[in-house]
Amino acid sequence: MKFTYFSVAINVGSLLHTALALPTHKNCNDGSIDLDSMVSTGRMQARLGALSAIATLNHGSRAFGTAGATESKDFILSQLFSSEYTTTTQDFTHGAYNYVTSDFTIGADHYHIFKLSVPLSVQGVSTSIVKGPAGSDPCEHINVESDPTQPILLVERNHCDLSQPLIRAAALLIYSESFIPWTDLTAPDPQPQPPYIAVGYLNRVAGLKIAHLIDTHQSTNTEIVTVITDYTYPGKNIIVESRHGDPDKVIVIGASYDTSLTVHSPGINDNGSGVVLILELFDIFMNLYPQNRLRFVFFGDFSDEGGSTAYVSNLSSAEKDKIFMYLHFTAVGKGSYAILDGDGSSPDSYQGTPPAGSATIETVFRAEYSSRGITTIEAPAIDLGDYWQFWQGAGKPIGGYFGITVDDATLALSYPCDYAACDVIQNIDWGMMTTNAQAAAKVVCELANRSSL
């Protein structure tokens, strides 16, 4: 099925009206309520299809600071219509992106280097450019030593030969293997190598043009000039809160809605699937009245948790006191059935034990999956992910589902396409995602009717 942004948005709207027409105004734990049957796989497919279409229309990316992120935000807002909730947005800026860009000319042609590492080692260097040995290895690990008296080495990304002996060069320029254009923000992060040779990136068109000059024995003499640029990009968080339930006991449920700046990925499983699951919870609890209040937050700035950092840091002490717990959902459509370590028992939870109450949240999650005949594993609690801000910045109990895990023996990812261009909708296991949405609804219902942990 071919998705377009607008056709999917219309399709999702019609699904909502047909599936959620009748209000109940009962507690979700009422015996007459069947939460499993309220989960709609078709609704989730339509919504994730919309995010996939947005990525496709934006060169395969929904990265923070780009049109793909803005359109993802707008699509989420289009789904949040209900008199039972209040919806607000929170503006924030994130200025941690401090990159060195470089420029050089060959003849009359101007070229731009993205994210050049170790700039002072090549500032003002006058030299020529030569092609490096071709192969099939990642160029970031090519055996090159810095020598300003030598030419600059040009290689195609992921097409280097690591079997070559040590090569000396003034700098290493890596051009993209794809015609999808990079920007100063979306190009890969530089990976300098000992003894700290300068590494920078070129778009494919520029790289092929210089390679042609080299192949045809034309001059590639140039001089590099570097500029340090501090990028500050605006972002938005989306905050949706129920009008019912105890306002002094708020369960915050969150996920990041855009994708990483440093890798080129549509981010469908990580974390479009988490966004869609939370939208499903929004629909299910629209007309259910548990004891505690629910607040759904969709965070911007996937890469550096800028959205969740801004959200927590702008809460007053009184507002923090009203938060009962934070639940996070990441990669619920493919990977491991993995529950956040709440008691610090995972050997990989190097930040220690999460706040009191987190162990109880983990127990509730794992018991729900066990009741479905599913064995879960622990996802380590570390200083990555939006939950860290609620742990460190607010001291609140945390819990959730994190489908991306690493095998300690092989270091293999449970979902190999994480942070990659292959994180596409065709990979989603809809049976797994439906089960996770059903389990999440049951867990949220139980926790939303607790007065303590």
Steps between C-alpha positions, in 0.01 A plus 500: 500500500637841407463763773484875461497745787155640427323174412628338817393795715147476358498121546608532864227756566232269367631212708479710814142602438383146435698325772453746785151637454343386827614648833508282812612735781587194708823414677727292276502227767123454476424135427296591194798668330708284262814702443652249258208535261534880504845482338476547122782357291356672193509838672864448598588389147343813355678731741840337458437512126455876532836538676659277236354718224636811671848345509476402133398851398801637693777289346457214748535702820292662776801652677472775760533845347375386159168513316453129573490569874261793457263293288516214755404747773214637293370152426498408871313819581241415234421177689444658841140616481289432810302709746629262770857632466684830490779530243785749520842538342825607661770684305865434571835556332792268494839648421739217569583449135839666463660385174801599298430552132764556238516637150746472215513573129649314207526731202169686485302238694414536867471199735362468851620255768253399770609450862875506460681360805828642636474820292821670613708221348381594150418870531668674207663181366579526130520162331342275237237226529558135406276191506538247778500119462150369420342203672188417703602601853377796710723794416492636856746226596743530212865495606601861434756713684501879502774661292440858375770459236298231322189531276144478629351152464157464332293183558140391447314427825491127585725424203849499651773236515623436855756243387730774373809596701513834682420795274613854577275790399424861589133411559239237419195605297213248486229554242150354532407168340150643440371790291275608790657834598648558844490828691731634770269331753405174330846393379662226713695603808877505434710225650862622533764228519838498675711692441194720443483539130227741390190319371220674310207417274396601148172451317514239225479743210804690631693179564434360153598829339836506679552130425446577130763775515744253652417227246549740211829631645372853552628725777347454847718755679309681774518676835266416789331768712302397810209666680349404837120528496267470799160371394196579714176344382149555634293201606157423640366257755135394483324460834157338529332465840171341601243723670408228748692306765693625801698811392744436785586152369601533138641215293716646222527275193753605238689431176720696260330577168788601270824321405872538552693772320821300483366203303275485196194304609121520460476386865190284452565245776722734701297686584199544274358181648519645852318813385225294338461284811452811715243635254320167542502545877363850449208353304433218747499719810309784332175393666633291788538657841772339713582628848816689401555758229673412172733734313643403161812685385656477154858630524703673231876458446550124496879533472580677825178480703470878462120485522481295819781704655309822431176349625633383836723802560204735452279321753458680831557311825122488549451356151768237557333402827182415309673248273435147621728323249638514147447223241687489170449291187770445237517258205182304571465363146816292465780373722493354851220483753707709739384680815698783661705383797330654800700343783853551363560126473619504140883493484481763226301749713813698579318802644387299801150440629216716362277694743279316748189358339675416172542136603123473553437640151734239353317227691163614365631504142662159523198342669275624218722346234534180700119474511513501119758222489781736395842490663654844538857613558635806679601812310778669700423834664772739382544873437348486152137549407234744611435307824843610627377858538216387729744287700780753530305825473187415696584189704186323377434126460562391143404203288421396149575287199824514296509261206861569398738286703857377451611139532788506750676207332478605135427875541226452239199730511156345544395724211792542255333790316499726806645843412519395135337572166339154509280590803192489278135401540550170317698374803219550752362185665135597534424208728772617738389861480136410566601288800714783634213749465263263679751436778572873532130576541469241778813625678393865477155408631644319800750774585239772443290347776777473761538745782858394572785288361 
